[in-house]
Amino acid sequence: MTNFRRILLIILALIGIALSVELTNVYINANFIENAQPSICAISETINCDGVARTLHSQFFGVPLALWGLLLYLFIFIVSFADKLKDTKLFRFMEVFKNPQSYIFSISLLAFIISMGLAAVSFFEIHMICIFCFVTYFLDFVIALCAKDYTKPLHHEIAESVKDFADALKIKKYAVTFGILVILFAGALWYFDTSSIMAPQVARDREIQSFLKDSFNSVDGNILGDEDAKIVIDEYIDYNCGGCYLMNLNSHRAVVELKGIRVNQHNLPLDQECNKYMPHPGHKNSCLKAKYALAARKQNKFWHMNDLLMFKSPESEDDILGLAQSMDIDVQKLKADAHSEEVAKELEAEIETTERLQINATPTLIIGIKRHTGSMSYPEYKDMLLQMGAQER
């Protein structure tokens, strides 16, 4: 490896390390620190590093992707010095890196291919972009270009890396050491994956799925909990409302943990398409989502559809229909009902009720004579219901 190429790869690796450290900081602030200040790349709903960091796709086996990137760039940095480090006692093992340039090319090319998959997830699934992440994707490509030996075909360097690795494993001490490291690494990944200690968003998703599964197993219509309960909660929501997401989850959890409560969910789409009381356009496609929830109720699938709309955040009707394919439901009837005059009148009646009750914001809860607008934490919600007479199950 020439000195110029080595210096260039070292500089690129250091840039990658710096970006990975910043992305790790973004990840920690987004998932572990309440009321943390937005990062500099939280520019909008679409260009939002913080939002990406909160998704399930920001980790792999319970480890933040930022840390995987940090490992990658540290590897490239160290391997760049392989021919010099192998002569020291501590790094004698680096003698197995006979062709460090090939290793760097192969692993950065693999990283770039994986990066393209992550870019596709950003565009087509979570509909958010992390600028810093995309810079690292480009960086992976540049490192691969810089490490490439253009006198050799593409497959030669990859094959050379595989051969070097296989030759290293023929040496007993390295084979044993590698085996131990693999076991320790697999054990660590198992721990991180099962404990979710580094991925609280995964733990939240598992918790959500547990509450969703248990909360409406035998209840029809738009009702959760005990049908003869003394404490009746009327919950008014918009499917594009962030606070509604939290309160909807709180309600699912409450009916699992508490008895003596019933939740009646109602639609209040803040969207001029169906809500004539809205002074401005508001939440795009909220009316459409509300209609699909009401349409699903006709096939006794209201809560299944509610949870897909609330927790999967589909952007369009095609997205909704795509999600509906995972349900045991007649999709053609669902679509027809969603666009029917009957469902339109049902939604109009709900909107008129909210206007009569002077409810103009979501989420809004009415519990007896009490009214609460806005989200609240689950402990606050649970404590309020306990004070009103609900009991632990």
Steps between C-alpha positions, in 0.01 A plus 500: 500500500649837400537772760262727311229232490559419867468866603184539294340190655598613849341840444180341367492257792539787748212685331291181533594467868398862564167453321433175686570668835257781410236249387546310826442826687185563295381146575558539875322837515206372296448179696633551851482870592161656562448849362837491323564784256448401133817423308621731225367263235145488639393747232148385416269201531671343198862604556532394860792306650326492838188345353703233318690425823171424679390239247556126524723525192767700683638186667607150405493218756437761768813700413464851349607516137721794598712264712521248215628787286750595768635144501530510120701822490720396794576177312593693185716738704690220673540282191651799319799456734508118479839481330655712776309369803579133426860561610388597852440243772147615584380494138699201379172337394469755220747297300193312373397815308728426207299722264349776719393704201286208378342468844411867509355487149294188570351615830427855380332362187286273719420798724394703195268222377340482846477880498294491182256268674477742793445789258209308345349449846529875567328594175231233473420380853566759768479799261772688685858584408802528727748730326796380707411140417495575128840669529639176647342304212686723255814469712488120479493527121789745492711276728433205270609707199816614677592149614436337162804371312402585144762262357291209625141392426231558760467137606877457547522723807196342660639153434837614633339614826316171541819303430700703754232441760490125428881480520494677838257242639743222406727631777377337820553793737308735271224246437450450876509873567253567218267227629502651849435848361209371291342338807546815709368719218196276445433499873520878515263535203256257662507705819452832322224359280300336780550770762457796261722689744645701212180509295210631714290550186505122450392446860218751447389322184492163678305658783259660255443171320432330833242759607338510156469122494341479845282811505230426242492124461123472542360854477301614199457840344694801624500390867789384716476356850200402713171571325317545834772717653412795723788709368435584135769679302398664173820548300500729197792443263652589165708229331770751405532643852820418690337547841219266394760229440606524865147520643382211283786289633419614855141385455606158372731461797244626752232246406755220537620613844180648646145380541186706525581724201370522146643700212276620218709631212364767267634666187583867476703538180663844489471504123291732283424215262218383729505742794330824398586656835872498426623854418810369318600183308637322808605135497513352152309170457360504855149473356602208279651313795194562715279360222713187477473449876121527478496271196703238686248512785242356262713185485568505877860609436488853633782464751721307263465780245530767769834363611635472146398860432631628832824311536605440137423853376400424137542798269244419231200282417729251325702477823183436700384228261847347508485480880148359484638200311649383832153493659236230471268734315325535163716777353268574207202541733715711732586740219142516376366569850765768563373692197131432567241764584411305815851533649519865392180570697632310803814712499298818450288408802811455714635838390167668577506345847846642567385842383198483731731406788737784398791261446741644245835340588640150529547297702211594727371278779161541667461297818169577668507876551879519464661607177868473408657624176850395399715200578623388840742235619367158585574533875294823507218335305496189717514701824207713385290190426591338832392815683168482315438145623671267251667194653815307422434167333 
